[in-house]
Amino acid sequence: MNRPETANDLAITFFYYRDLPAAMRFYEDILGLPLAIDQGWCKIYRICPGAHVGLVDEARGMNKWTADKPVQLCIRVPSVDAWYAYAQAEKLDNLSELFVNDEIGIRAFVFNDPEGYQIEIQSATRPGA
């Protein structure tokens, strides 16, 4: 049997939370992501065309909350400097210094969301990066 050759509709990465309302406030109020799909105990936010993050109440989801978060959400933006100034003003948890990685061609910084997921905000420093 051949793999279907149709285009995908969208991509969703799911994170699991003990306090879903706090996570929702962070993604809506701090990151400014619009709610795209409201499934009650799962809230799906649009990052950009085709890319979404899903916030799941761990009491209802397929997986459970865990203290270890071996995953990072990365969002590429036009101006990492503007976002870094905003992140500093908001005093985001575990905010790193702004850094450059010449090897992969980015300027970026990281911080944690309310339950410890790491978020990276980055801009490319060269075409194709």
SVG drawing of the C-alpha trace seen along z (x, -y; Angstrom):
<svg xmlns="http://www.w3.org/2000/svg" viewBox="-15 -46 44 48">
<polyline fill="none" stroke="black" stroke-width="0.4" points="0.0,0.0 1.3,-3.5 1.5,-6.4 -1.3,-9.0 0.2,-11.8 -2.2,-14.5 -1.0,-17.7 -1.3,-17.8 -3.9,-20.2 -1.9,-21.4 0.6,-20.3 -0.1,-20.3 2.5,-19.7 0.7,-18.8 1.9,-19.8 0.4,-18.5 -0.5,-20.7 -1.7,-20.3 -3.1,-23.9 -4.6,-24.4 -6.1,-27.9 -2.7,-29.2 -1.1,-27.8 -3.9,-29.3 -3.4,-32.7 0.4,-32.5 -0.1,-31.4 -2.9,-34.0 -1.7,-37.0 2.1,-36.7 2.7,-35.0 -0.4,-36.4 -1.3,-33.2 -4.9,-33.0 -7.1,-30.1 -7.8,-28.1 -9.6,-25.1 -11.4,-24.7 -11.9,-21.1 -12.8,-21.9 -9.9,-20.1 -7.6,-20.7 -6.9,-24.2 -5.1,-24.5 -3.4,-27.8 -2.1,-28.9 1.6,-29.8 1.7,-30.5 0.0,-29.0 -0.1,-25.3 1.8,-25.2 -0.1,-24.9 0.5,-24.1 -2.1,-22.1 -2.4,-22.6 -3.9,-19.5 -5.4,-19.0 -3.2,-16.1 -6.2,-14.6 -7.9,-13.9 -5.2,-13.6 -3.4,-10.6 -0.2,-11.5 0.4,-12.8 2.3,-15.8 5.9,-15.2 8.5,-17.4 11.1,-16.5 10.4,-18.4 12.7,-17.0 11.0,-19.1 11.3,-22.7 8.9,-24.9 10.7,-27.1 9.1,-30.1 10.9,-32.0 10.1,-35.7 11.1,-38.7 12.7,-40.6 14.2,-38.6 15.4,-41.9 11.9,-43.2 10.7,-39.9 13.7,-39.9 12.9,-43.4 9.3,-42.2 10.5,-39.0 12.7,-41.1 9.8,-43.5 7.6,-40.5 10.3,-38.9 9.7,-35.5 10.8,-32.5 14.4,-31.3 15.0,-33.9 18.4,-33.4 20.7,-36.0 20.2,-36.7 22.7,-34.5 24.0,-33.9 24.7,-30.5 26.7,-31.1 26.9,-27.4 23.1,-27.2 22.6,-30.9 20.3,-32.1 20.0,-34.8 17.8,-33.5 16.8,-33.3 14.9,-30.8 12.5,-30.9 10.1,-28.6 6.3,-28.6 4.3,-28.3 4.9,-24.5 8.5,-24.3 8.3,-23.8 11.2,-25.6 10.3,-28.1 12.9,-29.5 12.3,-32.7 14.7,-33.1 15.5,-35.0 17.7,-33.8 21.0,-35.6 21.4,-34.6 19.3,-33.3 18.6,-29.6 19.2,-29.3"/>
</svg>
